[in-house]
Amino acid sequence: EQTADLKGIEWRSVWHCLLVTTCGVVVYGILQQTTGLRIQDDFGKEPLAAASRAGAIMTLMALSMVIAQGIVLRFLALRPNYTVCIGALVGAGALFLLVGDLTIIQFGICMAGVGFAMGLMLPANLAEMSLRTGNDSQGRIAGINGIGQGLGMVLGPTVGAALYQVSNQAPYLLSSVLFIIVFGLYILRPRAVHK
């Protein structure tokens, strides 16, 4: 049984992958926390109706992630670093559009765009980790990815709730910036360190 031997990781090669996972899960947590509130406040829905619409939109977002992962990635014959960059740019654009004054249909389309972007970005980032940690490294990859996911799950909802108190657009603006940071991390990523 494989376990995550974090002591054997060449952190110089994969620290950017850890940050990308964290950023992606932070954004997802922010959206989970704020979507219902945004629908209630911007579209004048009662709490129950807002929760129902939010659930439908988050389901659409998840479906878009599945389509990107299960269908598009199979035909997108690009190196993982290029795929992460494409996903980051698509996600940043969709999130930036969410800052604006939208109809609920436009809001749903943008959220689906974010899901599609994550469906490209996160699996490709995992593939990049695999390439950088070498053969027989599933445990190490799981360890690195788990750290990033854990941080993101803690930070995302907390940051989303705090920012929404400042402005209902602030969570989406920060999320867009985080995806731009992901793009920058891959453009400036360190060279792989091989043993």
Backbone torsions as a table, in degrees:
resi	resn	phi	psi	omega
1	GLU	NA	132.4	-175.7
2	GLN	-87.9	138.9	177.9
3	THR	-124.3	165.2	-177.3
4	ALA	-86.0	101.4	177.5
5	ASP	-90.4	88.6	-174.4
6	LEU	-71.5	-19.4	-179.4
7	LYS	-68.0	-25.1	-177.0
8	GLY	-89.2	4.3	-175.5
9	ILE	-80.7	135.2	171.5
10	GLU	-85.2	90.1	-173.3
11	TRP	-62.0	-26.6	178.4
12	ARG	-61.9	-27.2	-178.5
13	SER	-86.2	-26.5	-168.2
14	VAL	-123.5	2.9	-176.6
15	TRP	-60.3	-34.4	179.8
16	HIS	-67.2	-33.5	177.7
17	CYS	-65.2	-39.9	177.0
18	LEU	-60.7	-44.0	179.6
19	LEU	-66.4	-35.9	179.3
20	VAL	-65.3	-45.7	176.6
21	THR	-58.3	-46.1	-179.8
22	THR	-60.0	-48.0	-179.7
23	CYS	-60.1	-44.0	-179.1
24	GLY	-61.7	-44.2	-179.0
25	VAL	-73.5	-33.0	174.1
26	VAL	-59.6	-47.0	179.7
27	VAL	-60.9	-44.7	179.3
28	TYR	-60.7	-42.5	178.1
29	GLY	-64.1	-39.5	177.0
30	ILE	-60.5	-46.3	-177.7
31	LEU	-66.8	-39.9	176.3
32	GLN	-59.9	-39.9	-175.5
33	GLN	-74.2	-33.3	-168.2
34	THR	-107.7	-14.4	-174.1
35	THR	-61.4	-47.4	178.9
36	GLY	-61.5	-40.7	179.0
37	LEU	-65.0	-41.6	-179.6
38	ARG	-64.1	-42.2	179.2
39	ILE	-64.8	-39.9	179.2
40	GLN	-65.2	-44.8	-174.6
41	ASP	-79.2	-43.3	-173.7
42	ASP	-84.2	-29.5	-174.3
43	PHE	-112.6	7.1	172.7
44	GLY	65.0	31.9	-179.9
45	LYS	-89.9	146.2	172.8
46	GLU	-67.6	157.2	-175.9
47	PRO	-51.0	-44.0	-178.9
48	LEU	-67.3	-42.3	178.8
49	ALA	-66.9	-38.1	178.8
50	ALA	-64.9	-41.4	179.1
51	ALA	-64.2	-38.8	178.7
52	SER	-65.6	-45.7	178.3
53	ARG	-64.3	-41.1	179.2
54	ALA	-62.0	-42.3	177.4
55	GLY	-60.7	-41.5	178.9
56	ALA	-65.4	-40.8	-179.2
57	ILE	-69.5	-40.8	176.9
58	MET	-65.4	-33.3	175.0
59	THR	-66.2	-41.5	176.7
60	LEU	-62.2	-40.5	177.5
61	MET	-62.3	-44.8	178.7
62	ALA	-64.4	-39.0	178.0
63	LEU	-63.2	-39.1	177.4
64	SER	-64.0	-37.9	176.5
65	MET	-62.5	-42.8	-179.6
66	VAL	-64.5	-42.3	178.6
67	ILE	-61.6	-43.3	179.2
68	ALA	-63.8	-44.7	-177.6
69	GLN	-72.9	-45.7	-170.9
70	GLY	-85.9	-23.4	-176.0
71	ILE	-118.6	-57.6	-172.1
72	VAL	-64.4	-44.4	-178.3
73	LEU	-62.7	-26.8	178.9
74	ARG	-67.9	-28.6	-177.9
75	PHE	-104.2	-9.3	-178.9
76	LEU	-91.6	91.9	-174.4
77	ALA	-85.4	67.4	178.7
78	LEU	-118.6	156.0	174.0
79	ARG	-65.9	150.9	-176.7
80	PRO	-54.4	-38.8	-177.7
81	ASN	-63.9	-36.7	177.0
82	TYR	-68.2	-40.0	-179.3
83	THR	-65.0	-40.9	176.8
84	VAL	-61.0	-44.0	-179.7
85	CYS	-62.3	-42.5	177.9
86	ILE	-62.8	-47.8	178.7
87	GLY	-59.5	-41.4	-179.3
88	ALA	-63.9	-41.6	-179.6
89	LEU	-69.3	-42.7	177.2
90	VAL	-61.7	-45.2	179.8
91	GLY	-63.6	-42.5	179.6
92	ALA	-62.2	-40.7	179.0
93	GLY	-65.1	-45.7	-179.7
94	ALA	-64.1	-40.9	179.1
95	LEU	-67.4	-37.0	178.0
96	PHE	-65.0	-38.1	176.7
97	LEU	-63.1	-31.0	179.3
98	LEU	-67.2	-16.2	177.3
99	VAL	-69.5	-27.8	-173.6
100	GLY	-79.3	-177.7	179.6
101	ASP	-88.1	107.4	-172.4
102	LEU	-119.8	158.4	165.5
103	THR	-77.9	166.6	-178.6
104	ILE	-67.4	-29.6	176.2
105	ILE	-68.2	-44.6	177.1
106	GLN	-62.6	-38.3	177.1
107	PHE	-59.9	-46.3	179.6
108	GLY	-63.2	-40.4	178.9
109	ILE	-63.8	-43.2	178.7
110	CYS	-63.9	-40.7	178.4
111	MET	-64.3	-38.3	175.8
112	ALA	-62.7	-37.7	176.7
113	GLY	-62.7	-38.6	176.9
114	VAL	-64.9	-43.6	177.9
115	GLY	-60.7	-42.8	178.2
116	PHE	-61.2	-43.4	179.2
117	ALA	-61.6	-43.5	178.5
118	MET	-64.9	-36.3	178.4
119	GLY	-64.0	-26.8	173.5
120	LEU	-82.8	-46.1	-168.2
121	MET	-71.7	-49.4	-171.9
122	LEU	-69.3	-44.4	175.8
123	PRO	-64.5	-37.0	178.6
124	ALA	-66.4	-36.5	176.3
125	ASN	-64.0	-39.8	177.0
126	LEU	-63.9	-39.4	176.8
127	ALA	-64.8	-38.1	177.3
128	GLU	-62.4	-41.9	175.8
129	MET	-58.8	-43.4	-178.8
130	SER	-61.2	-44.0	179.3
131	LEU	-63.9	-34.6	-175.6
132	ARG	-84.5	-20.9	179.6
133	THR	-98.8	-6.5	173.1
134	GLY	85.5	-172.7	-177.7
135	ASN	-71.6	156.1	176.9
136	ASP	55.0	43.6	-173.9
137	SER	-123.3	22.2	-176.9
138	GLN	-58.6	-38.4	179.1
139	GLY	-64.7	-41.9	179.0
140	ARG	-65.8	-42.1	179.3
141	ILE	-61.2	-45.4	179.3
142	ALA	-60.9	-37.9	178.6
143	GLY	-63.9	-46.5	179.5
144	ILE	-63.1	-49.0	-177.4
145	ASN	-63.8	-38.2	179.5
146	GLY	-63.2	-37.4	176.8
147	ILE	-61.4	-48.4	-179.5
148	GLY	-62.9	-42.2	179.4
149	GLN	-64.7	-41.9	179.7
150	GLY	-61.4	-45.9	177.9
151	LEU	-61.1	-43.7	-178.8
152	GLY	-64.0	-40.8	-179.0
153	MET	-66.9	-30.0	177.5
154	VAL	-78.0	-45.5	-173.3
155	LEU	-76.6	-39.1	-172.0
156	GLY	-55.8	-60.4	-178.9
157	PRO	-61.9	-36.5	-179.6
158	THR	-65.6	-48.2	179.6
159	VAL	-64.7	-42.0	-179.9
160	GLY	-59.9	-47.0	-179.7
161	ALA	-63.5	-41.9	-179.1
162	ALA	-65.7	-44.5	-178.5
163	LEU	-67.5	-34.9	-178.9
164	TYR	-64.8	-27.2	175.9
165	GLN	-68.5	-26.9	178.5
166	VAL	-80.3	-48.6	-179.1
167	SER	-161.2	141.8	179.7
168	ASN	-73.8	-6.5	177.0
169	GLN	-99.8	-19.3	-175.5
170	ALA	-59.3	-40.8	180.0
171	PRO	-61.0	-34.8	-177.9
172	TYR	-76.8	-33.9	176.8
173	LEU	-66.3	-45.8	177.5
174	LEU	-61.8	-42.2	-180.0
175	SER	-60.8	-40.6	177.1
176	SER	-62.4	-42.3	178.3
177	VAL	-63.3	-39.3	179.2
178	LEU	-62.7	-37.4	177.6
179	PHE	-70.7	-33.1	174.7
180	ILE	-66.3	-37.8	175.6
181	ILE	-61.8	-41.4	176.8
182	VAL	-57.5	-46.5	178.0
183	PHE	-57.9	-46.0	179.1
184	GLY	-63.3	-38.6	178.6
185	LEU	-61.3	-36.5	-179.4
186	TYR	-80.5	-31.4	175.7
187	ILE	-67.3	-38.8	-176.8
188	LEU	-101.7	15.2	-173.2
189	ARG	-58.7	149.2	179.4
190	PRO	-70.7	158.8	174.2
191	ARG	-69.4	148.3	-180.0
192	ALA	-66.4	140.6	176.6
193	VAL	-105.7	116.4	-179.3
194	HIS	-108.4	140.3	178.9
195	LYS	-78.4	NA	NA
